Amino acid sequence: MSTLRFKALETLPFKDFRRDNSVEVPAKLSELFCQNVFSEETMREYLTKEAFQSIMDAIKKGTKIQRHIADQVAVAMKDWAMSKGVTHYTHWFQPLTGSTAEKHDSFFTPIEGGRAIERFSGSMLIQQEPDASSFPNGGIRNTFEARGYTAWDPTSPAFIMGTTLCIPSIFISYTGETLDYKTPLLRALNAVDEAATNVMQYFDKNVTKVTPTLGWEQEYFLVDSALYQSRPDLVLTGKTLLGHSPAKGQQLDDHYFGSIPTRVMNFMKELEIECMKLGIPVTTRHNEVAPNQFELAPMFEEVNVAVDHNSLLMDLMARIAHRHHFHILFHEKPFAGVNGSGKHNNWSLATDTGENLLSPGKNPKKNLQFLTFFVNTIKAVHEYADLLRASIASASNDHRLGANEAPPAIISVFIGSQLFRVLEELEKVTEGKLSPDEKTDLKLNVVGKIPEILLDNTDRNRTSPFAFTGNKFEIRAVGSSANCAESMTVMNTIAAKQLNDFKKEVDTLIESGLKKDEAIFNVLREYIKQCKNIMFEGDGYSDDWAKEAKKRGLNNLKTTPEALKQEMDKKFLDLYEEVGVFTHREVEARNEIKLEKYSTVIDIEARVLSDIARNHIIPSALNYQNRLIENVKGLKEIFGDKEFKTLAKEQMSLIASISENVSKIKLGVEDLIKAREAAKAVSDSQKQAEAYCNKVKPYFDVIREASDDLEMMVDDELWPMTKYREMLFTK
């Protein structure tokens, strides 16, 4: 590994730090949009009218596609794909590994007479049978039970990558349990569509479908590939386990929105071109706060398509980064002391009549509609805050939450002071029937003024994990390496449950004699009272907020094991089953998978840290110490005892410090190994994760502190282990 590290560095021409890999951008990126997508426009061209309508009905109404129609679609897909040089197809799916998966099959089919044709049928389009035993399953499948199925998801368009036709698909076991992120997401989307559409009948009976929308913001780091290869910890864990901070990090606040380096701009240009071809509507790019950190964001899309696009984008970014001699880091906190990376999920609801349900209107009726969905969203988060926290829990995100502009682990809702005052006014609504004066006051002075209020309600609280930002809610706590589907599944599940409950309560009051608006105001009033504890406008990092949150009954689940333990609460298990998103068994399996992944990640980090400390840090420190000893011996030979003690004072002090820190590292590594072995022996997944968190991780700090002290003394010996970040951040 050491030889490879230094060989990697030899490839770097430090004089010009890589030549610019310039990219030619077409005059209009829009002309490339969906070039490699089996889009609606392409389907109109290649499909019969009957087949096209069937696909549209499946997308918009959820109707099933008949087998003979699937055959027509398959032939059209194949003809279109082959016209673009495609030779293979794959069911592209998202297993619980956290990355995408694909098994390629050829269109090539031998026939009689030593001839061959390209064939692609409806049955091949609809279903494939990949091996399910090697993917995470949480005990749902045994190794010898290998069968699993991928099934075509017609609501997300097929696309071309290289010479392969990729068909977005769900992934389930032979017995029907979900083994992926997409299946439960689709269930949750269907549930919230039905619930929100039912509530919309109070306001607009023309609404027949409500579509959840998502606009994600992807943050990431770019590292030169040679520098990346020089760091065994970065290669093996995605983060630097050791290494003192650079002299110049982000202290000057000179990175955010600064000019984009030429090499990075070329990477971004090529990425945007490929995104356009794949129908990913990226519109924003900029430097982020930390050195070598960047962000891109697309326009809002339907949640299922947006999730697929984000997963596809992450694959695409890694491939394109490689072509520009970069390695991309999605780890939430690859470097200590600087900002980590998140993936802000901006969520809203849109109707088939073109309305955003979280955007106020120009009259009291539309604003009552807005308040209905606004307050119900807050109520959903209030009731199921711990479930939302569990959805963003991971070993890597634990490093990020709670500092450097990342939200804390306490789930709270930020809505802005003006909207908070509106809710306070609604809280005063009289119980039961409203007087004529109260109706007028509500409609004109409270509800009617919301659009004016929102004109000035643009400030954001970066310490809030769940913030209203004008016409959407932003889930800021999602980690950059996460699949958006997990938090979106939870968000839409809890929204569906809450809207269903709201509809029942309002209908009950209407049946008791209240008018519709009176019933809605009465229910919203009670919700506001119940939800006040979760609304917070201040500094989420302050100790005062942690104390206040505890008084309010809000959990501060700082670690993944703590968060995942809450996920198994019967309240949450029953919620999933009621809404039809997961069975109890599926939730338990996924919880098991996440706990095992957490323990495995910490175990790998512990092993890598031990190896580096023993095989790199200690030998380098001892080499330097030996040179110091030789220097001291030489001084003693040349000078007398009196002069020698004065002249060699600093060297003697360094020799002693090196010995002390080497001893600390050695003992720390021994203790870490013992703690790791003890944790690994624990059979219960929850207890094992807790052991890794509470008994293994503390030794990381012991080894780091001693290593950092050594690195400050023996920089040259450990280069590039220490100089790495300074080189990265100043280029």
Secondary structure, DSSP 8 states (H G I E B T S, - for coil): -HHHHHHHHHT--TTTTS--------S-GGGGTTTTB--HHHHHHHS-HHHHHHHHHHHHH-----HHHHHHHHHHHHHHHHTTT--EEEEEB-BTTSS-B--EEESEEEEGGGEEEE---HHHHHEE--B-TTS--TTSS-TT--BEEEEE-TTS--EEETTEEEEEEEEEETTS-B-BSHHHHHHHHHHHHHHHHHHHTTT-TT---EEEEEEEEEEEEEEEHHHHHT-HHHHHHSS-SS----SSSSTT---TT----HHHHHHHHHHHHHHHHTT--EEEEEE-SSTTEEEEEE--EEHHHHHHHHHHHHHHHHHHHHHTTEEEE--S-SSTTS---BEEEEEEEEETTS-BTTS--SSHHHHHHHHHHHHHHHHHHHHTHHHHHHHT--HHHHHHTTSTT---SB--EE--HHHHHHHHHHTT--SSS--HHHHHHIIIIIGGGHHHHHHT-----TT-SEEE-SSSEEETT-BTTS-HHHHHHHHHHHHHHHHHHHHHHHHHHHHTT--HHHHHHHHHHHHHHHHGGGB--S-TTSHHHHHHHHHHT--B--SHHHHHHHHT-HHHHHHHHHHTS--HHHHHHHHHHHHHHHHHHHHHHHHHHHHHIIIIIHHHHHHHHHHHHHHHHHHHHHS-HHHHHHHTHHHHHHHHHHHHHHHHHHHHHHHHHHHHHHHHT--SHHHHHHHIIIIIHHHHHHHHHHHHHHHHH-HHHHTTTTTHHHHHHH-
